[in-house]
């Protein structure tokens, strides 16, 4: 009997210790999860992507084989990523690059030297290691242009509890929109940290699941028809390809950096 009691005690102690360790891990995991989660301040929140560009704002004119897109850039919120994009654009890097992915009307990916979206031999790795920049004022609404994540650095802590330092680079995601069913609208309003952000998604479109996952560098203010077309290309998987690649070659012809001039924008729109 004594031996059995000792066995029972050992089992009880082991179970208790295991439960305690599990609880500690859960608490630590919850702590880091909450620590990394962006808290939205409703008093300072500005949905700048829904506003018209102002005179002198930096813009990019993206000529594609399907038409032109014009986007305003946000260096005040994503300085390193916008600077990286401008430097690449002014160097001619994006000229004759591929649209290498199109996802069922939801979004497209572009800016790759290779048709399958991978990086060419000898590429400048420093341009692909820009630390991700997230901001409560920038969201993956329809027309948002994001710098695609390239890699993540994780230490032992992050391996167990999540998180890490994310980096982005030269390739871009151009956001169209998911279909907002009544069920999705209701769920979005329930789980969103901001009613204003949730309502903006519902009204304007976009991809809520991408929220605070990628650096938003700009917003398309003209050429949303091109955004829709790029997201709805006929695609195929080729051997060893990661992305659903457009069957027909679709390319960025050029990217020109400039400043927003309301008078010129109005006259160009009138001519069209």
C-alpha positions in Angstrom: 0.0 0.0 0.0 2.8 2.4 0.9 4.4 1.9 -2.5 1.1 2.6 -4.3 0.6 5.8 -2.2 4.1 7.0 -3.3 3.2 6.4 -6.9 0.0 8.3 -6.5 1.9 11.2 -4.9 4.4 11.3 -7.7 1.6 11.3 -10.3 -0.2 14.1 -8.5 3.0 16.1 -8.2 3.9 15.6 -11.8 0.4 16.5 -12.9 0.4 19.6 -10.8 3.8 20.7 -12.1 2.8 20.1 -15.7 -0.4 22.1 -15.2 1.6 24.9 -13.6 4.1 25.0 -16.4 1.3 24.9 -19.0 -0.4 27.8 -17.2 2.8 29.9 -17.1 3.3 29.3 -20.9 -0.3 30.3 -21.6 0.1 33.5 -19.5 3.4 34.4 -21.1 2.0 33.7 -24.6 -1.0 35.9 -23.9 1.2 38.6 -22.6 3.4 38.7 -25.7 0.3 38.4 -28.0 -1.3 41.4 -26.3 2.0 43.3 -26.3 2.5 42.9 -30.0 -1.1 43.8 -30.9 -1.6 47.3 -32.1 -3.9 49.4 -29.9 -6.0 51.9 -32.0 -6.4 55.3 -30.4 -9.7 56.6 -31.6 -8.8 60.2 -30.7 -5.8 60.3 -33.0 -6.9 57.8 -35.7 -6.9 59.3 -39.2 -8.0 57.2 -42.2 -5.8 59.2 -44.6 -6.3 56.8 -47.4 -9.9 57.9 -47.7 -8.9 61.5 -48.1 -8.0 63.3 -51.4 -4.2 63.9 -51.9 -3.1 67.3 -51.0 -1.0 69.7 -53.2 2.6 68.7 -53.1 2.1 65.2 -51.8 4.6 62.6 -53.2 3.0 60.4 -55.8 3.9 57.5 -58.1 2.5 57.1 -61.6 2.6 53.4 -62.4 2.2 52.5 -66.1 1.2 48.9 -66.7 0.3 46.9 -69.8 -3.3 47.1 -68.6 -3.4 50.8 -67.9 -2.2 53.5 -65.5 -2.5 53.7 -61.8 -1.7 56.8 -59.7 -0.9 56.5 -56.0 -0.1 58.9 -53.2 2.8 57.9 -51.0 3.0 58.0 -47.2 6.6 58.8 -46.1 5.3 60.2 -42.8 4.0 56.8 -41.7 6.4 54.4 -43.6 9.5 56.4 -44.2 12.0 53.6 -44.8 9.8 51.6 -47.1 8.6 54.6 -49.1 12.3 55.8 -49.5 13.2 52.3 -50.7 10.4 52.3 -53.2 11.3 55.8 -54.5 14.9 54.9 -54.9 14.1 51.7 -56.8 11.6 53.5 -59.0 13.9 56.4 -59.8 16.7 54.0 -60.7 14.4 52.3 -63.3 14.3 49.1 -61.3 10.6 48.6 -61.9 10.7 49.1 -65.6 9.6 46.0 -67.5 9.0 44.0 -64.4 6.3 41.4 -64.0 2.9 41.1 -62.4 3.6 37.7 -61.0 0.5 36.8 -59.1 -3.3 37.4 -59.3 -5.6 36.1 -56.7 -9.3 35.6 -57.6 -10.2 39.2 -57.8 -8.8 39.9 -54.3 -5.3 41.3 -55.0 -2.3 41.2 -57.3 1.5 41.1 -56.8 4.0 42.8 -59.0 7.5 44.4 -59.4 9.5 41.2 -59.9 12.3 40.9 -62.4 11.3 37.2 -62.9 7.9 36.0 -64.0 7.6 33.6 -61.2 8.1 36.3 -58.5 11.4 35.1 -57.2 14.5 37.2 -56.8 17.2 37.1 -59.5 20.8 36.0 -58.9 22.9 38.8 -57.5 20.1 41.0 -56.3 20.7 43.7 -53.7 19.7 42.1 -50.4 19.7 45.4 -48.6 16.6 46.4 -50.6 14.8 43.4 -49.4 15.5 43.9 -45.7 13.5 47.0 -44.8 12.0 46.6 -41.4 8.2 46.4 -41.6 6.5 49.7 -40.7 2.9 49.5 -39.3 0.7 52.4 -38.4 -2.8 52.8 -37.1 -3.6 55.2 -40.0 -2.8 52.8 -42.8 -4.9 49.8 -43.7 -5.3 47.3 -46.6 -8.3 49.1 -48.1 -9.1 48.7 -51.7 -6.4 50.5 -53.7 -3.7 50.2 -51.0 -0.2 49.3 -52.2 1.8 47.3 -49.8 5.5 46.2 -49.7 5.5 42.4 -49.5 7.1 40.8 -46.5 10.4 39.0 -47.4 11.6 37.4 -44.2 11.4 37.4 -40.4 14.0 37.2 -37.6 12.9 35.1 -34.6 14.8 34.4 -31.5 14.0 31.6 -29.0 11.4 33.7 -27.3 9.6 34.4 -30.6 9.8 30.8 -31.7 7.8 29.8 -28.6 5.5 32.7 -28.2 5.2 34.3 -31.7 6.3 37.6 -33.0 9.7 38.6 -34.4 11.2 41.3 -36.6 9.6 41.3 -40.1 11.2 42.7 -43.2 9.8 43.8 -46.5 11.3 44.7 -49.9 10.9 45.7 -53.5 7.9 43.6 -54.5 4.4 45.0 -54.2 0.9 43.8 -53.4 -1.9 45.9 -54.9 -5.1 45.4 -52.9 -8.5 44.9 -54.5 -11.2 43.4 -52.2 -12.8 40.4 -50.8 -16.6 40.0 -51.1 -18.2 41.5 -48.0 -21.1 39.2 -47.2 -23.6 40.1 -44.4 -21.9 37.5 -42.2 -18.4 39.0 -42.8 -19.7 42.5 -42.2 -21.3 41.5 -38.8 -18.1 39.6 -37.7 -15.9 42.5 -38.7 -17.9 45.0 -36.7 -17.8 42.6 -33.7 -14.0 41.9 -33.7 -12.5 45.1 -35.0 -10.6 47.3 -32.6 -12.2 50.3 -34.3 -15.7 50.7 -35.6 -14.4 53.5 -38.0 -11.9 51.1 -39.6 -14.5 48.3 -39.9 -17.0 50.6 -41.5 -14.3 51.9 -43.9 -13.6 48.3 -45.0 -17.3 47.7 -45.5 -17.9 50.9 -47.5 -14.6 51.0 -49.6 -13.6 47.3 -49.8 -10.2 45.7 -49.0 -8.8 42.7 -47.2 -9.3 43.0 -43.4 -7.3 39.8 -42.8 -4.2 41.6 -44.1 -4.5 44.3 -41.5 -1.2 45.2 -39.8 0.5 42.4 -41.6 2.3 44.4 -44.3 3.7 47.9 -44.8 1.3 50.1 -46.6 3.3 52.6 -48.7 0.6 54.2 -50.8 -3.0 54.4 -52.0 -4.3 54.3 -55.5 -6.5 57.4 -56.1 -6.9 56.9 -59.8 -7.0 53.7 -61.8 -9.1 51.4 -59.6 -10.3 49.8 -62.7 -6.7 48.7 -63.4 -6.5 47.4 -59.8 -9.6 45.3 -60.4 -8.2 44.0 -63.7 -4.8 43.1 -62.3 -6.5 41.0 -59.5 -8.6 39.1 -61.9 -6.1 37.7 -64.4 -6.2 34.2 -65.7 -3.5 32.3 -63.9 -1.7 28.9 -63.8 0.8 27.1 -61.6 4.0 26.1 -63.3 6.5 23.6 -61.9 8.2 24.8 -58.7 6.3 28.1 -58.7 5.1 29.6 -55.5 2.5 32.0 -57.0 -0.4 31.6 -59.3 1.2 33.2 -62.3 -0.7 35.1 -65.0 -0.9 33.0 -68.2 -0.2 36.1 -70.4 2.6 38.4 -69.6 1.4 41.5 -67.7 4.1 44.1 -66.8 4.9 47.3 -65.1 6.2 49.5 -68.0 7.5 52.3 -65.8 7.1 54.1 -62.5 7.5 57.8 -62.3 7.8 59.7 -59.0 6.4 63.2 -58.8 4.2 65.5 -56.7 0.4 65.8 -56.6 -0.8 68.9 -58.5 -4.5 69.3 -58.3 -4.8 71.5 -61.4 -2.8 69.1 -63.6 -4.7 66.1 -62.2 -8.0 67.8 -63.0 -7.0 68.7 -66.6 -5.6 65.2 -67.2 -8.9 63.7 -66.0 -10.9 66.1 -68.3 -8.8 65.0 -71.3 -9.5 61.4 -70.6 
